[in-house]
Amino acid sequence: MTRIILFILKCFVGIFATIGLLVAAGILAGGLLLQNFSGWQPKLAELPEDSVLVLDMADGLIEQRSDNPLGQISMGSALILRDAVDSLHAAARDERVKGLVIRAGWGNPGLAQIQELRDAIVDFRARGKPVTAFAETFGEAGNGTLHYYLASAAGEIWVQPSGDGDSTGFAMEQPFLRQLLDEYGVRAQVGQREEYKGAMAMFTETRLPEAQRRNLQRYLDSTLSQIVTAVAEARNLEAGAVRGLIDNAPHRGSDALQRGLVDKLGYWDEASNAVEVAAGPEAELVSLRDYARATAGEDNGALEDAPIIALVHGSGPIVLEQGENDPVFGNVSMGAVDVADALATAIDDPEVAAILFRVDSPGGSYVASDTIWREVQRARDLGKPVVVSMGNVAGSGGYFVSAAAHSIVAQPGTLTGSIGVVTGKFALNELWQDLGVNWDGVQAGRRANLWSPHAPFSREEWDWLQSTLDTTYADFTEKVARGRNLSREEVLAAAGGRIWSGEDALAAGLVDDLGGYRKALNLAKEAAGIPADAAVQLLAYPEERDPFSALLEDAMGGEIENSAVRTMVRSLARLAQALAPLVGALESLNADPRGQTLHTGPVPDTALR
């Protein structure tokens, strides 16, 4: 039954993806014609002498540009986090740039991404350049708490008179399906190490287990405390007062103004006009993305002989097969072979001085994680430093692949740890009996049906499963102990499947420092013996562009300007994303459970939303 439903849903999603791909092909052809016959204009080629940059969160924030052409079109002008941070850093030192405007309130970036972007804005402002934030409202079009947290880095915050200050904090929720599964005769047979490992609790429990409740509460308390402290400092308020404002939110625009959360009420035209007037009569608003394009290559000559640091991305669930990078349609995965090959190439390249490994993953397959871990350990054994930069989530398998690194950097709000193991299967035999369906067949090999969903584990098979869990958990904790130079007792105290915020993980010895790309890059330079003030080439391994993507980017600047077509493609993407959780849940009923042995669980996907 579930296979039939899953097949139908996948066909449904596939139809829309195919339609979208045909639309993309038509757009590309149309774009080429427009370029030749309709006065097509390229993007900004030269930066005005007096510029005010605009960081528009409505564009979206991503870790990598999708290698799927349809995904690229749908994402439009989405900012790549590393590019945004580097551009802000460069703009802070660029005399042509007179200020920055943050258009907040839109989209759902992760906490760690917001913290990295916020640090870059704080650096920009520390260079004596003004920063203004504007939002129609904080909360209606995105996570109000995170967007206000970002905006608080500005010297002046505007909100539309009709807008709200909807900084209500964070909540984590997930459904618990045990009662429903019992009713239909579906039994989840799951083993875990240890009590905090909650990746399968939604199938085995009727409510959140107490140990996991305490653990998740601690994570949320840590993240909210980070935001309260930062906002209080930025807005010159007492931390207790900020906590009270969050507990009593939402606040109407006028109330937010009265309570010191914002500085002015006004519309975008009023805020942008005020910024331009302050910057001078010749000032022009320029998007951060256009600034990055206009300044690309300005330092290439100085970097030709600079040392090389390889950048390897590992995003999404960790799988044995090839990875995917299509965040729009939800197909983002860390393919073990792909990432291991990229690491191996960088390790074996004598021109690469160090490796920066960006990890943003909730984990997945134990074997796949171990494949990637091996290359990180091999680099360590050969004396080539690997520095891990953690994104929003680097838990379970995402932590496993990081454990052997020379050093690990996380944002204070990164969700990490989850050093634990979980596996099992769904037994559907009672469901089939109720439906009048009899499964029968033959087998060669006593345990050939070990993972079959049509019969429960036998006692012997269950004992084998427990032994496997013990062995896997021992391997995980031993590799963490070795990589982190911790005793077994210290690792076990931090393990048990417990998740940690980056801030708490630092205190537990699971990470070495707090920060983002730039902090990790500085540590990689230090580990490789490169002077702190020396320039380096940060090169992606493997090269990020494929031929079709390059054609799209070169022909049309990498995005589609026709708003009607772009809206159509984005609508298809949203539909695919809406169906993704249901498809994922059904896939869990049928997939090989070994692919989820080192998985943090569904909670990080819904965290801080």
MIMI-812959 format. One line per 3 residues: their letters; for each residue y, x, z of C-alpha. Coordinates in steps of 0.05 Angstrom, whole numbers, plus 5000, padded with zeros to 4 digits. Each point is the difference from the previous one (the first is absolute). Example, Ala and Ser with C-alpha at 12.3 -4.5 7.8 and 13.67 -1.06 7.14 Angstrom:
residues 2
AS> 4910 5246 5156; 5069 5027 4987
END
This chain:
residues 609
MTR> 5000 5000 5000; 5050 5054 5020; 4982 5040 4939
IIL> 5015 4941 4955; 5067 4986 5034; 5017 5074 4997
FIL> 4983 5003 4927; 5044 4940 4984; 5058 5029 5039
KCF> 4994 5068 4967; 4998 4966 4932; 5063 4962 5020
VGI> 5036 5063 5021; 4974 5036 4939; 5027 4946 4953
FAT> 5070 5008 5030; 4995 5076 4998; 4980 4996 4927
IGL> 5057 4953 4984; 5047 5048 5036; 4973 5059 4961
LVA> 5011 4964 4934; 5071 4984 5023; 5010 5073 5017
AGI> 4976 5022 4932; 5048 4950 4968; 5056 5025 5044
LAG> 4987 5072 4980; 5001 4982 4926; 5062 4959 5009
GLL> 5033 5056 5039; 4987 5050 4945; 5030 4952 4949
LQN> 5060 4988 5045; 5010 5074 5008; 5003 5009 4924
FSG> 5036 4938 4978; 5037 4966 5057; 5047 5051 5029
WQP> 4953 5018 5057; 5035 5042 5052; 4966 5053 5043
KLA> 5008 5004 5074; 5057 5038 5033; 5003 5068 4968
ELP> 5056 5031 5040; 5023 4989 5071; 5073 4977 5009
EDS> 5043 5049 5037; 5012 4950 5056; 4937 4961 5016
VLV> 4976 4954 5056; 4924 4995 5000; 4965 4933 5010
LDM> 4932 4999 5034; 4975 4930 4982; 4938 4981 5040
ADG> 4989 4941 4953; 4975 5052 4949; 4940 5013 5045
LIE> 4974 5064 5032; 4934 5032 4978; 4961 5063 5013
QRS> 4983 5014 4927; 5017 4972 4932; 4942 4958 4975
DNP> 4959 5029 4943; 4988 4929 4976; 5053 4983 4946
LGQ> 5001 4927 5022; 5009 5022 5071; 5057 5045 4979
ISM> 5036 4944 4965; 4990 4951 5057; 5026 5051 5051
GSA> 5062 5010 4957; 5049 5045 5035; 4959 5010 5064
LIL> 5018 5064 5037; 4948 5053 5013; 5009 5018 5073
RDA> 4999 5076 4990; 5051 4995 4943; 5046 4956 5041
VDS> 4998 5048 5059; 5012 5061 4956; 5057 4965 4963
LHA> 5034 4981 5065; 4993 5072 5025; 5030 5027 4936
AAR> 5055 4948 4998; 5021 5018 5071; 5018 5069 4973
DER> 5028 4976 4933; 5076 4999 4998; 4999 4947 4946
VKG> 4968 4950 5048; 5052 4968 5045; 4956 4952 5039
LVI> 4939 4956 5004; 4988 4925 5002; 4934 4971 5026
RAG> 4982 4932 4973; 4950 4978 5052; 4963 4936 5016
WGN> 4951 4998 4942; 4927 5020 4995; 4946 5023 5049
PGL> 4997 5075 5005; 4958 5031 5056; 5028 5026 5065
AQI> 4985 5073 4985; 5034 4994 4932; 5062 4969 5032
QEL> 5002 5056 5051; 4997 5053 4946; 5055 4967 4961
RDA> 5041 4990 5062; 4996 5073 5019; 5026 5018 4931
IVD> 5058 4952 5009; 5016 5029 5068; 5002 5069 4968
FRA> 5046 4974 4944; 5048 4971 5051; 4998 5063 5043
RGK> 5031 5037 4940; 5063 4959 5011; 4987 4949 4946
PVT> 5010 4925 5014; 4941 4953 4999; 5007 4924 4995
AFA> 4943 4950 5006; 5002 4930 4971; 4950 4943 5004
ETF> 5004 4928 4979; 4957 4988 5061; 4951 5039 5043
GEA> 4934 4964 4997; 4995 4947 4945; 4980 5047 4944
GNG> 4964 5054 5040; 4984 5025 5069; 5066 4990 5037
TLH> 4984 5050 5056; 4984 5057 4953; 5058 4987 4953
YYL> 5049 4997 5058; 4970 5064 5028; 5015 5033 4933
ASA> 5070 4971 4996; 5016 5024 5070; 5003 5071 4973
AGE> 5065 4980 4964; 5069 5008 5030; 5018 4928 4980
IWV> 4955 4939 4992; 5019 4939 4960; 4962 4934 4999
QPS> 5015 4938 4959; 5033 4945 5042; 4941 4954 4988
GDG> 4950 5054 5018; 4960 5014 5063; 4982 5058 5044
DST> 4926 4984 5001; 4976 5062 5037; 4946 4966 5041
GFA> 4952 5058 5009; 4929 5007 4974; 4935 4961 5002
MEQ> 4929 5014 4977; 4955 4941 4983; 4933 4993 4967
PFL> 4949 4943 4993; 4935 5001 5038; 4944 4970 4960
RQL> 4940 5003 5047; 4999 4925 5013; 5005 4983 4926
LDE> 4946 5050 4982; 4954 4973 5054; 5010 4929 4974
YGV> 4977 5021 4931; 4943 5044 5024; 5032 5067 4984
RAQ> 4987 5053 5053; 5038 5066 5002; 4956 5055 5027
VGQ> 5048 5056 5017; 4997 5064 5041; 5061 5040 5020
REE> 5022 5063 5037; 5036 4984 5045; 5033 4940 5033
YKG> 5068 5007 4966; 4970 5001 4930; 5020 4931 4976
AMA> 4992 5003 4925; 4945 4946 5000; 5021 4961 5061
MFT> 5027 4943 4956; 4928 4986 4980; 4965 5011 5066
ETR> 5049 4970 5050; 5037 4934 5011; 5062 5035 5027
LPE> 5029 5070 5008; 4957 5041 5047; 5037 5022 5062
AQR> 4995 5075 4988; 5028 4992 4930; 5054 4953 5026
RNL> 5024 5054 5049; 4998 5053 4945; 5039 4959 4949
QRY> 5051 4979 5053; 5012 5073 5018; 5011 5016 4926
LDS> 5051 4944 4992; 5035 5018 5065; 5006 5072 4976
TLS> 5029 4981 4932; 5049 4949 5028; 5023 5050 5053
QIV> 5015 5050 4944; 5044 4949 4965; 5035 4978 5063
TAV> 5018 5072 5018; 5025 5016 4930; 5042 4936 4993
AEA> 5030 5008 5069; 5022 5071 4984; 5027 4982 4931
RNL> 5037 4937 5023; 5024 5030 5066; 4963 4947 5040
EAG> 4956 5003 5061; 4925 5000 4985; 4991 4941 5047
AVR> 5053 4961 4963; 4967 5013 4933; 4933 4978 5028
GLI> 5033 4936 5024; 5031 4988 4932; 4932 5007 4967
DNA> 4968 4953 5050; 5053 4947 4986; 5003 5009 4924
PHR> 5013 4972 4949; 5076 5003 5005; 5047 4966 4952
GSD> 5048 5046 4963; 5059 4984 5045; 4957 5011 5062
ALQ> 4974 5066 4973; 5073 5021 4989; 5020 4980 5070
RGL> 4941 5037 5032; 5014 5065 4963; 4940 4998 4954
VDK> 5043 4998 4937; 5072 5021 4986; 5024 4952 4947
LGY> 4983 4933 4968; 5009 4997 4925; 4967 4994 4932
WDE> 4974 5055 4956; 5062 5001 4955; 5044 5008 5061
ASN> 4957 5055 5031; 4992 5039 4935; 5075 4994 4984
AVE> 5017 5027 5070; 4954 5059 4989; 5029 5017 4932
VAA> 5072 4995 5026; 4983 5047 5057; 4967 5049 4953
GPE> 5060 5004 4954; 5026 4967 4936; 4952 5039 4954
AEL> 4937 4986 5041; 4941 4965 4966; 4938 4969 5031
VSL> 4937 5035 4976; 4929 4981 5018; 4960 5053 5037
RDY> 4948 4998 4945; 5053 5013 4946; 5027 5057 5043
ARA> 4930 5031 5003; 4994 4995 4924; 5069 5028 4986
TAG> 4988 5060 5045; 4928 5013 4980; 4991 5070 4975
EDN> 5066 5027 5027; 4964 5051 5042; 4942 5014 4953
GAL> 5026 5068 4980; 5003 5023 5072; 4929 4975 5013
EDA> 4964 5034 4942; 4977 5059 5042; 4997 4963 5066
PII> 4934 4996 5039; 4957 4939 4985; 4978 4949 5052
ALV> 4950 4949 4974; 5010 4927 5016; 4937 4958 5004
HGS> 5003 4925 5014; 4945 4961 5035; 5017 4927 5004
GPI> 4960 4937 5014; 4929 4988 5023; 4955 5060 4991
VLE> 4945 4989 4949; 4946 5041 4966; 5018 4977 4930
QGE> 5064 5017 4962; 5064 4981 5034; 5051 4950 4975
NDP> 5076 4997 5007; 5025 4931 4984; 5038 4977 5063
VFG> 5027 4938 4964; 4931 4970 4988; 4972 5026 5065
NVS> 4953 5051 4970; 5019 5064 5037; 4943 5044 5023
MGA> 4987 5073 5018; 4944 5022 4955; 4961 5056 5034
VDV> 4984 5037 4935; 5072 4995 4975; 5032 5024 5064
ADA> 4947 5053 5013; 5010 5027 4929; 5075 5001 5008
LAT> 4993 5039 5066; 4949 5047 4969; 5044 5015 4941
AID> 5059 5015 5046; 4956 5042 5045; 4972 5041 4943
DPE> 5068 5010 4966; 5026 5068 5022; 5072 4978 4986
VAA> 4997 4945 5052; 5024 5026 5067; 4985 4937 5041
ILF> 4980 4927 4993; 5039 4939 5024; 4949 4944 5007
RVD> 5033 4931 5005; 4951 4951 5034; 5013 4925 5004
SPG> 4932 4968 5011; 4963 4954 5048; 4935 5038 4985
GSY> 4936 4975 4968; 4936 5036 4981; 4974 5053 5047
VAS> 4968 5040 4944; 5062 4996 4957; 5044 5021 5059
DTI> 4953 5059 5013; 5005 5021 4927; 5076 5006 5007
WRE> 4995 5031 5069; 4957 5056 4971; 5055 5022 4953
VQR> 5052 5000 5055; 4953 5041 5043; 4986 5047 4942
ARD> 5074 5012 4991; 5004 5017 5074; 4941 5047 4996
LGK> 5033 5036 4940; 5066 5006 5036; 5039 4952 4954
PVV> 5041 4954 5046; 4994 4925 4993; 5053 4959 5035
VSM> 4988 4925 5005; 5059 4952 4996; 4978 4931 5026
GNV> 5030 4936 4972; 4998 4930 5029; 4926 5003 5017
AGS> 4953 5059 5007; 4943 4972 5042; 4925 5010 5005
GGY> 4980 5031 4933; 5074 5013 4988; 5000 5042 5063
FVS> 4931 5031 4984; 5026 5030 4935; 5060 5028 5038
AAA> 4964 5031 5059; 4987 5069 4970; 5072 5010 4977
HSI> 5042 5060 5022; 5048 4949 5030; 5012 4925 5000
VAQ> 5068 4966 4997; 5008 4925 5014; 5058 4953 5008
PGT> 5009 4972 5070; 4978 4932 4973; 4940 5024 4959
LTG> 4936 4963 5019; 4948 5055 5008; 4938 5019 5039
SIG> 4946 4946 5000; 4949 5055 5009; 4938 4956 5000
VVT> 4945 4972 4957; 4978 4930 4981; 4947 4974 4953
GKF> 4951 4943 4991; 4987 4942 4953; 5002 4925 4993
ALN> 4934 4964 5005; 5003 4937 4956; 4928 4977 5009
ELW> 5018 4939 5043; 5053 4980 4950; 4951 5002 4943
QDL> 4949 4960 5040; 5052 4945 5013; 5016 4999 4926
GVN> 4927 4995 4981; 5000 5068 4966; 4940 5046 5009
WDG> 5007 5074 4984; 4935 5035 4982; 4980 5063 4964
VQA> 4964 5066 5005; 5019 5069 5023; 4974 5072 4999
GRR> 5021 5037 5062; 4997 4972 5071; 5076 4998 5008
ANL> 5019 4984 4929; 5033 4936 5025; 5036 5033 5058
WSP> 5069 4978 4976; 4978 4934 4970; 5044 4942 5024
HAP> 4942 4952 4994; 4964 5022 5063; 5023 5027 5067
FSR> 4986 5071 5024; 4932 5008 5031; 4996 5033 5069
EEW> 4980 5066 4968; 5057 4995 4950; 5050 4984 5055
DWL> 4978 5060 5040; 5008 5043 4938; 5071 4972 4992
QST> 5018 5018 5071; 4974 5071 4990; 5042 5006 4937
LDT> 5062 4977 5036; 4989 5051 5055; 4991 5056 4949
TYA> 5061 4980 4959; 5044 4992 5062; 4977 5068 5026
DFT> 5017 5032 4933; 5069 4967 4998; 5019 5021 5071
EKV> 4972 5070 4991; 5041 5011 4936; 5062 4974 5035
ARG> 4988 5047 5059; 4990 5059 4954; 5059 4984 4956
RNL> 5048 4984 5057; 4976 5055 5047; 4985 4948 5053
SRE> 4942 4996 5049; 4947 4947 4989; 5025 4964 5063
EVL> 5072 4999 4973; 4977 4971 4934; 4956 4947 5032
AAA> 5059 4979 5043; 5041 4988 4937; 4943 4971 4959
GGR> 4959 4937 5012; 5032 4968 4939; 5067 4997 5035
IWS> 5062 4998 4955; 5063 5039 5017; 5072 4999 4978
GED> 5021 5068 4974; 5043 5009 5062; 4940 4989 5046
ALA> 4954 5040 4955; 5046 5060 5009; 4992 4996 5076
AGL> 4924 4993 4991; 4996 5063 4957; 4979 4962 4937
VDD> 5061 5022 4960; 5045 5061 5004; 5069 4974 4984
LGG> 5041 4938 4984; 5036 4992 4934; 4989 4988 4926
YRK> 4995 5037 4935; 5055 5051 5015; 4971 5018 5068
ALN> 4931 5008 4970; 5028 5042 4943; 5035 5046 5049
LAK> 4935 5009 5039; 4963 5015 4936; 5052 5053 4982
EAA> 4995 5030 5069; 4924 5002 4997; 5002 5033 4932
GIP> 5050 5053 5023; 5057 4972 4957; 5069 5007 5030
ADA> 5028 4934 5026; 5061 5004 4955; 4961 5019 4937
AVQ> 4993 4951 4943; 4930 4977 4980; 4969 4961 4943
LLA> 4964 4938 5027; 4951 4983 4944; 4954 4940 4998
YPE> 4926 5014 4993; 4976 4970 4954; 5060 4989 4955
ERD> 5023 4928 5012; 5017 4977 4929; 4949 4975 4950
PFS> 5016 4993 4925; 5013 4925 5001; 5043 5004 5062
ALL> 5039 5057 4969; 5011 4959 4937; 5025 4942 5041
EDA> 5047 5043 5041; 5027 5039 4941; 5009 4939 4956
MGG> 5033 4953 5051; 5018 5040 5061; 4938 4977 5037
EIE> 5023 4929 5012; 5013 4935 4965; 5071 4973 4999
NSA> 4983 4930 4976; 5002 4961 5065; 4961 4940 4975
VRT> 4941 5043 4976; 5002 5043 5063; 4999 4937 5043
MVR> 4940 4974 4961; 4961 5064 5012; 5019 5002 5073
SLA> 4977 4928 5008; 4932 5019 4972; 4998 5058 5049
RLA> 5017 4955 5059; 4945 4952 4981; 4950 5057 4998
QAL> 5025 5025 5067; 4994 4930 5031; 4927 4996 4978
APL> 4985 5072 5021; 4985 4984 5075; 4951 4945 4981
VGA> 4967 5045 4948; 4997 5056 5051; 4969 4956 5054
LES> 4946 4976 4952; 4988 5071 4976; 4987 5019 5073
LNA> 4943 4950 5002; 4966 5033 4941; 5023 5073 4998
DPR> 4959 5058 5024; 5022 5006 5073; 4994 5075 4999
GQT> 5065 5000 4960; 5036 4975 5062; 4969 5044 5054
LHT> 5066 5037 5014; 5049 4943 4991; 5056 4982 5047
GPV> 4993 4926 4983; 5045 4945 4974; 5053 5005 5054
PDT> 5042 5057 4969; 5010 4959 4936; 5034 4945 5039
ALR> 5034 5044 5051; 5074 4995 5009; 5009 4942 4953
END
